[in-house]
Amino acid sequence: MLLLISHKVFVGFAVWTVFSMLASLSAGLEVLLTLELIGLLMTIELTSGLLTRELRSRMEYFAYTGLLLFVIVVLRRVWLTLS
């Protein structure tokens, strides 16, 4: 069975998601979000020359959304620490 590069990227990210879920079972949703963002950013960087422009722009959209959520998590943590 021949897999396209986009399929291989999806399978790799799915494996990372399972790993992230198992690693963050006791740590909470914030850790899961952070691990998923790390995996997505690594995937985008490692496959930047291999994927089509359309697929890369879709992945970047999710990365920007993840970065926004990460900023919210950090601000929440700072707020809880200061109060």
Secondary structure in CASP SS format (residue, H / E / C, confidence):
PFRMAT SS
TARGET T0000
AUTHOR 0000-0000-0000
METHOD secondary structure of the structure
MODEL  1
M C 1.00
L C 1.00
L C 1.00
L C 1.00
I H 1.00
S H 1.00
H H 1.00
K H 1.00
V H 1.00
F H 1.00
V H 1.00
G H 1.00
F H 1.00
A H 1.00
V H 1.00
W H 1.00
T H 1.00
V H 1.00
F H 1.00
S H 1.00
M H 1.00
L H 1.00
A H 1.00
S C 1.00
L C 1.00
S C 1.00
A C 1.00
G C 1.00
L H 1.00
E H 1.00
V H 1.00
L H 1.00
L H 1.00
T H 1.00
L H 1.00
E H 1.00
L H 1.00
I H 1.00
G H 1.00
L H 1.00
L H 1.00
M H 1.00
T H 1.00
I H 1.00
E H 1.00
L H 1.00
T C 1.00
S C 1.00
G C 1.00
L C 1.00
L C 1.00
T C 1.00
R H 1.00
E H 1.00
L H 1.00
R H 1.00
S H 1.00
R H 1.00
M H 1.00
E H 1.00
Y H 1.00
F H 1.00
A H 1.00
Y H 1.00
T H 1.00
G H 1.00
L H 1.00
L H 1.00
L H 1.00
F H 1.00
V H 1.00
I H 1.00
V H 1.00
V H 1.00
L H 1.00
R H 1.00
R H 1.00
V H 1.00
W H 1.00
L H 1.00
T H 1.00
L H 1.00
S C 1.00
END
